[in-house]
């Protein structure tokens, strides 16, 4: 999976307003003594056994107390030195950082520190069993696609292509339109579109990567869905900004799979993901 596709960036929207509230609202703004203690990057290459293709990820992560906030970026797009320089810096200052991915990671760390997913009453905690990378990818995909609110034989716009998600959608009897910035084809030779806005009208639901939070496209998605005038439920699968996405439940995001650091692909050990169903999000 690469950075998700976009036709442009909304300069004003729900994510932008959320960030601004945490920058300026005295009731929300992080205290000056809330400081990032550890800042690091994770670069990953993967090719699951039995799959013909692979992909790369790069994630920036910031530690606040016991919590780690993260944001995935296009590999090579953010200098690790920029990330490392965040160590020792107040979250309140990082919310003004020039890199939106740093802003998202900082707010994600702060929100997770304040309200861990494990104690969130709206979340259903699911343990992914131990296993190899493909087993764990398919197990996660099963739970993620179970959140998608689409009619039988409906079509889902998948923004941020993950082949395991496509497998699980097919198993549910759903069709899909795969969309990703780099285009190309899926594991099965299906064309991947690059402009999500062109395909919203032909779909019944959206399944979007949390990378949309960090590359500035999620507000464009929210605006386009609202403009359509249709009921078009948005499910997000978020390793990037999982706690940030939680703040947008009922305000653009209808259901959420939150997977804070460490992610399923870093280890073969069992570990949790947190599912926020639409009916519990309002």
C-alpha positions in Angstrom: 0.0 0.0 0.0 1.3 3.5 -0.9 -0.1 6.9 0.0 -3.7 7.1 -0.9 -5.0 8.9 -3.9 -6.3 12.4 -4.1 -7.5 15.1 -6.5 -6.5 17.9 -4.2 -6.4 18.9 -0.5 -9.2 20.6 1.4 -7.7 23.6 3.2 -10.7 23.7 5.6 -12.4 20.7 6.8 -13.1 18.4 9.8 -9.6 17.2 10.3 -8.2 20.8 9.9 -10.7 22.0 12.4 -9.8 19.2 14.9 -6.1 20.1 14.7 -6.9 23.8 15.2 -9.0 23.1 18.3 -6.1 21.2 19.9 -3.8 24.1 18.9 -5.9 26.9 20.3 -8.7 25.8 22.6 -7.5 26.2 26.2 -9.6 23.2 27.3 -8.0 20.9 24.7 -4.5 22.3 24.1 -1.8 20.0 25.6 0.0 21.3 28.6 3.5 22.5 28.1 4.9 19.6 30.2 3.4 17.1 27.8 6.6 16.3 25.9 7.7 13.7 23.3 10.3 11.5 24.9 11.1 9.2 22.0 10.9 9.9 18.2 11.6 7.2 15.6 10.9 5.9 12.1 10.1 2.4 11.0 10.9 1.4 7.4 9.3 -1.8 6.2 9.4 -3.9 3.1 7.1 -6.9 2.8 6.3 -9.7 0.4 4.0 -12.2 2.0 4.6 -15.9 1.2 2.5 -17.0 -1.8 2.0 -13.4 -3.0 3.5 -12.2 -6.3 4.1 -8.6 -5.3 5.1 -6.6 -2.3 5.2 -3.1 -0.9 7.1 -0.7 1.3 6.0 1.4 4.3 7.6 4.2 6.3 6.0 5.2 9.6 7.0 8.1 11.9 6.2 7.5 15.6 6.3 9.8 18.7 6.2 8.6 22.3 4.3 10.5 25.0 4.2 8.7 28.3 3.2 5.1 27.7 1.6 5.9 24.4 3.0 5.9 20.9 1.4 8.0 18.1 2.2 7.2 14.5 1.6 8.4 11.0 2.6 6.6 7.8 4.2 8.6 5.0 5.3 7.9 1.5 8.7 6.1 1.8 11.5 8.6 1.6 9.3 11.7 1.8 10.2 12.7 5.4 13.8 12.9 6.5 14.3 10.8 9.7 16.3 13.7 11.1 13.2 15.8 11.1 11.5 13.1 13.2 14.4 12.6 15.6 14.4 16.3 16.2 10.9 16.0 17.8 12.3 14.2 20.8 12.1 16.5 23.8 9.7 18.9 22.1 6.3 19.7 23.6 3.3 18.3 21.8 1.7 21.8 21.8 4.6 23.0 19.6 4.6 19.9 17.3 0.9 20.6 16.5 2.3 23.6 14.6 5.0 21.6 12.8 5.6 22.2 9.1 5.0 18.5 8.3 1.4 17.4 8.7 2.5 13.9 9.4 4.3 15.1 12.5 1.2 17.0 13.6 -0.9 13.8 13.2 1.7 11.6 15.0 1.9 14.1 17.9 -1.8 14.5 18.3 -2.2 10.7 18.0 0.3 10.2 20.8 -1.4 12.8 23.0 -4.9 11.4 22.5 -3.7 7.8 23.1 -1.9 9.0 26.2 -5.1 10.7 27.4 -7.5 7.9 26.5 -6.0 4.6 25.6 -8.0 2.5 23.2 -7.9 -0.4 25.7 -10.1 1.6 28.1 -12.4 3.1 25.5 -16.0 1.9 26.2 -17.0 2.3 22.5 -14.3 0.0 21.3 -14.5 -3.8 20.8 -11.1 -5.3 21.5 -10.1 -8.1 19.2 -7.0 -10.2 19.6 -5.1 -11.2 16.4 -3.6 -14.6 16.9 0.1 -15.2 16.4 1.2 -16.3 13.0 3.2 -15.5 9.9 2.8 -12.2 8.1 0.1 -13.4 5.7 -2.0 -15.1 8.4 -2.0 -12.0 10.5 -2.8 -9.8 7.5 -5.8 -11.9 6.5 -7.0 -12.1 10.1 -6.9 -8.3 10.4 -8.6 -7.9 7.1 -11.5 -10.1 8.2 -12.2 -7.9 11.1 -11.7 -4.6 9.2 -14.0 -5.6 6.4 -16.6 -6.7 8.9 -17.1 -3.0 9.7 -18.0 -2.0 6.2 -21.6 -1.1 5.9 -22.5 -2.2 2.4 -25.5 -4.0 0.9 -25.2 -7.6 -0.4 -23.3 -7.5 -3.7 -22.5 -3.8 -3.0 -19.5 -2.0 -4.3 -16.8 -0.6 -2.0 -14.3 2.1 -2.9 -11.1 1.0 -1.3 -8.7 3.9 -0.9 -5.3 2.6 -0.1 -5.0 -0.9 -1.7 -4.2 -3.8 0.6 -4.7 -7.1 -1.2 -5.8 -8.9 2.0 -8.6 -6.5 2.4 -9.7 -7.2 -1.2 -9.7 -10.9 -0.5 -11.9 -10.4 2.5 -14.3 -8.2 0.7 -14.7 -10.8 -2.0 -15.4 -13.4 0.7 -18.2 -11.2 2.0 -19.7 -11.2 -1.5 -18.8 -7.5 -2.1 -17.4 -5.9 -5.2 -14.8 -3.1 -5.0 -13.0 -0.3 -6.8 -9.3 -0.3 -5.7 -7.8 3.1 -5.6 -4.2 4.2 -4.8 -1.9 7.0 -5.7 0.6 4.9 -7.6 -2.0 3.1 -9.7 -1.0 -0.2 -11.3 -2.8 -3.4 -10.7 -3.9 -5.6 -7.8 -2.5 -9.0 -7.1 -5.1 -10.4 -9.6 -4.4 -7.9 -12.4 -7.4 -5.6 -11.6 -6.7 -2.0 -12.6 -6.1 0.4 -9.6 -7.6 3.9 -10.2 -5.9 7.0 -8.9 -8.7 9.5 -8.4 -11.2 8.5 -5.7 -13.6 11.4 -6.4 -14.3 10.0 -9.9 -15.6 6.7 -8.4 -17.6 7.7 -5.4 -20.9 7.8 -7.3 -20.6 4.2 -8.4 -19.9 2.9 -4.9 -22.1 2.1 -1.8 -19.4 2.5 0.9 -15.8 3.6 1.4 -13.0 1.7 3.0 -10.2 4.2 3.6 -6.6 4.0 4.9 -5.6 6.1 7.9 -2.8 7.4 5.6 -5.4 9.9 4.3 -5.1 11.7 7.6 -1.4 12.3 7.1 -1.3 13.2 3.4 -4.0 15.9 3.6 -6.7 14.1 1.6 -9.2 13.0 4.2 -11.0 16.4 4.3 -11.4 16.2 0.5 -13.0 12.8 1.0 -15.4 14.1 3.6 -16.3 17.1 1.5 -17.0 14.9 -1.6 -19.1 12.5 0.4 -21.1 15.3 1.9 -21.6 16.9 -1.5 -22.8 13.7 -3.0 -26.0 13.9 -0.9 -26.0 10.1 -0.6 -25.6 7.8 2.3 -22.1 6.6 1.8 -20.6 5.1 5.0 -16.9 5.6 5.5 -14.9 2.9 7.3 -11.3 3.7 8.2 -8.5 1.2 9.0 -6.0 3.3 10.9 -2.5 2.5 12.0 -1.8 6.2 11.1 -3.5 8.4 13.6 -5.8 5.8 15.1 -6.8 8.0 18.0 -7.1 11.0 15.7 -9.5 9.0 13.6 -11.5 8.2 16.7 -12.1 11.9 17.2 -13.8 12.0 13.8 -16.3 9.1 14.5 -19.7 10.4 13.6 -18.1 13.4 11.9 -17.0 11.9 8.6 -16.0 8.4 9.8 -18.7 5.9 10.5 -16.7 3.0 11.7 -13.0 2.5 12.6 -10.4 -0.2 13.0 -7.8 1.4 15.3 -4.4 -0.3 15.4 -1.9 1.7 17.5 1.8 0.9 17.6 3.1 -1.8 17.5 1.4 -2.9 14.3 0.5 -6.4 13.2 3.3 -6.5 10.6 6.1 -5.8 13.2 5.7 -9.0 15.1 4.2 -12.5 14.8 3.0 -12.3 18.4 -0.7 -12.1 19.2 -1.9 -8.5 19.7 -5.0 -6.4 19.8 -6.9 -4.2 17.4 -9.8 -2.0 18.4 -13.1 -1.9 16.5 -15.4 1.0 16.7 -18.8 0.1 15.1 -20.9 2.8 13.6 -23.8 2.0 15.9 -21.6 2.7 18.9 -19.9 5.7 17.4 -22.7 8.2 17.7 
